[in-house]
């Protein structure tokens, strides 16, 4: 079974838009799943706890 890796793209949404899009494009080309904070659900967990629990 082929693995797909979920990769967290860090930085604020408004900053580095061009760079974030380039990183996302490269990750998609590598068959990875790019994820940014804007895609996280509302949760009572801290952001770090949510990231650690989503593996």
Phi, psi and omega in degrees: 000130179284135179269145171242132181260135176268124186242125179280126177261110184265144172141160179291154186297321184282331180278147172056038181303315181296316181293320178297317180295322178295318179295317179298317180299315179297317180297319178295321177298330180271008179066032176260168179248103179282138180222131175246166182302330181295346179262359180280145177281163172294136184206154176279349178284153172292161181301318180295319178298319178298316180298314181296324182280347184269008179288000000 
